[in-house]
């Protein structure tokens, strides 16, 4: 029989439940302490487990940190809604990003500067891991707009395709706060749509 309620809780956690608890603990350590002070020992203590349990899943600190980031973002995915128009789709996408990504994006910049230095990676590399190789989130929006005949395909370059998201991200990184509604509308109506409309 277990010696404590904590031990009972430990033995009950298995598979995805255990992994989720470990990654939640890792994310909490990252955001509270930053990457430089982030340790496997601290994560194990916070999660109420042993170092060995963590090392069986992740070979080291960089892999655990990356897994924690991917885990947190995946908990609240952005859905590319079909509103019936290109304008509506892009505005809906940026509004979702405002609700679900601003806090995380700020933490990725503030808490993980040491991570990028230590691993020789960048925010762009991390974004690739988060997306799971699914490609830019604007792809679905662009594909629907092309089907509707709203976009001149000859005007689409990779930079223009992703322009709304890139401008949104720039605003967040510069201000560390949610993007005002008027700025979202300006990105879509004044900058993006005139560049792509048929």
C-alpha positions in Angstrom: 0.0 0.0 0.0 1.2 3.5 -0.7 2.6 5.6 2.1 0.9 8.8 1.0 -1.9 10.2 -1.2 0.8 11.8 -3.4 2.2 8.3 -4.1 -1.3 7.1 -5.0 -1.7 10.0 -7.4 1.7 9.1 -9.0 0.8 5.5 -9.6 -2.5 6.4 -11.2 -1.0 8.5 -13.9 -0.2 6.6 -17.0 0.4 7.3 -20.7 -1.0 10.6 -22.1 -2.2 11.7 -18.6 1.3 11.4 -17.2 3.0 13.0 -20.2 0.5 15.9 -20.1 1.3 16.4 -16.4 5.1 16.4 -17.1 4.8 18.9 -19.9 2.5 21.2 -17.9 5.1 21.2 -15.2 7.9 21.9 -17.7 6.0 24.8 -19.2 5.4 26.2 -15.7 9.1 26.0 -15.0 10.0 27.6 -18.3 7.7 30.6 -17.9 8.5 31.1 -14.2 12.3 30.7 -14.4 13.3 31.1 -18.0 15.4 28.6 -20.0 18.7 29.2 -18.3 17.4 28.2 -14.9 15.1 25.4 -16.3 16.2 22.0 -15.0 15.1 18.4 -15.3 15.2 18.2 -11.5 12.9 21.1 -11.0 10.4 19.7 -13.5 10.5 16.3 -11.8 9.9 17.9 -8.4 7.0 20.0 -9.7 5.4 17.0 -11.4 5.9 14.8 -8.4 8.0 12.2 -10.2 11.6 11.3 -10.8 14.3 12.4 -13.2 14.3 8.9 -14.8 10.6 9.3 -15.8 11.5 12.4 -17.7 14.7 11.1 -19.3 12.8 8.0 -20.6 10.7 10.4 -22.8 13.1 13.3 -23.5 16.9 13.0 -23.7 17.7 16.4 -22.3 16.6 19.9 -21.4 16.2 21.3 -25.0 14.0 18.4 -26.1 11.8 18.7 -23.0 11.5 22.5 -23.4 10.5 22.2 -27.0 8.0 19.4 -26.2 6.4 21.6 -23.5 5.9 24.5 -25.9 4.3 22.3 -28.6 2.1 20.7 -25.9 0.8 24.1 -24.6 0.1 25.5 -28.1 -1.7 22.2 -29.1 -4.1 22.5 -26.2 -5.8 25.5 -27.8 -5.6 25.2 -31.6 -6.6 27.9 -34.0 -9.4 26.8 -36.4 -9.4 28.3 -39.9 -13.1 29.1 -40.2 -15.0 29.4 -43.4 -17.0 32.7 -43.1 -17.8 32.8 -46.8 -15.3 35.5 -47.8 -11.6 36.1 -47.8 -12.0 39.2 -45.7 -14.1 37.4 -43.1 -11.8 34.4 -43.0 -8.7 36.5 -42.3 -10.3 38.7 -39.7 -11.6 35.7 -37.9 -8.2 34.1 -38.0 -6.5 37.1 -36.5 -9.1 37.5 -33.9 -8.6 33.9 -32.8 -4.9 34.5 -32.7 -5.5 37.6 -30.5 -7.5 35.4 -28.0 -5.3 32.3 -28.0 -1.7 33.2 -28.9 -0.7 36.6 -27.6 0.2 35.4 -24.1 2.1 32.4 -25.4 3.9 34.4 -28.0 5.1 36.9 -25.5 6.3 34.1 -23.2 8.2 32.5 -26.1 10.1 35.7 -26.6 10.7 36.7 -23.0 11.3 33.3 -21.4 13.2 31.5 -24.2 15.9 33.9 -25.3 18.4 31.6 -23.7 16.9 28.6 -25.3 17.5 30.0 -28.8 21.1 30.9 -27.9 21.8 27.5 -26.4 20.2 25.4 -29.2 21.2 27.6 -32.1 17.6 27.8 -33.2 15.2 30.6 -33.8 11.5 31.4 -33.2 10.9 30.4 -36.9 12.4 26.9 -36.1 10.1 26.6 -33.1 7.1 27.7 -35.2 7.9 24.8 -37.6 7.8 22.3 -34.7 4.5 23.8 -33.4 2.8 23.6 -36.8 3.8 19.9 -37.1 4.9 20.4 -40.7 1.3 21.3 -41.8 2.4 24.5 -43.5 1.4 28.1 -42.9 -2.0 28.6 -41.3 -3.0 31.0 -44.1 -2.9 28.2 -46.7 -6.5 27.1 -46.0 -7.8 30.6 -46.2 -6.0 31.3 -49.5 -7.2 28.0 -51.0 -10.8 28.8 -50.3 -10.4 32.3 -51.6 -9.0 31.0 -54.9 -11.9 28.6 -55.2 -14.3 31.6 -54.8 -12.4 33.6 -57.4 -11.6 36.3 -54.9 -7.8 36.3 -55.4 -5.6 36.8 -58.4 -3.3 33.8 -58.2 -0.6 35.6 -60.1 -0.2 38.1 -57.3 0.5 35.5 -54.6 4.1 35.2 -53.4 5.0 33.4 -50.2 5.5 36.7 -48.4 2.1 38.1 -49.5 0.3 34.8 -48.7 1.5 35.1 -45.1 1.4 38.9 -44.8 -1.6 39.2 -42.4 -0.1 36.7 -39.9 3.4 38.2 -40.2 2.1 41.7 -39.6 0.0 40.5 -36.7 3.0 38.7 -35.2 5.1 41.8 -35.6 2.6 43.9 -33.6 2.5 41.3 -30.8 6.3 41.1 -30.6 6.7 44.8 -30.5 4.0 45.6 -27.9 3.7 42.3 -25.9 -0.1 42.8 -25.9 -3.2 42.0 -27.9 -3.5 43.7 -31.3 -6.3 46.3 -31.3 -9.3 45.6 -33.5 -8.6 48.7 -35.6 -5.1 47.4 -36.4 -6.5 44.0 -37.4 -8.9 45.7 -39.8 -6.1 47.9 -41.2 -3.9 44.9 -41.8 -6.7 43.2 -43.7 -8.5 46.0 -45.5 -5.7 48.5 -46.2 -2.7 46.3 -46.7 -3.6 42.7 -47.6 -6.7 42.7 -49.6 -5.6 45.4 -52.2 -2.5 43.2 -52.9 -4.4 40.0 -53.7 -7.9 40.8 -54.9 -8.7 39.7 -58.4 
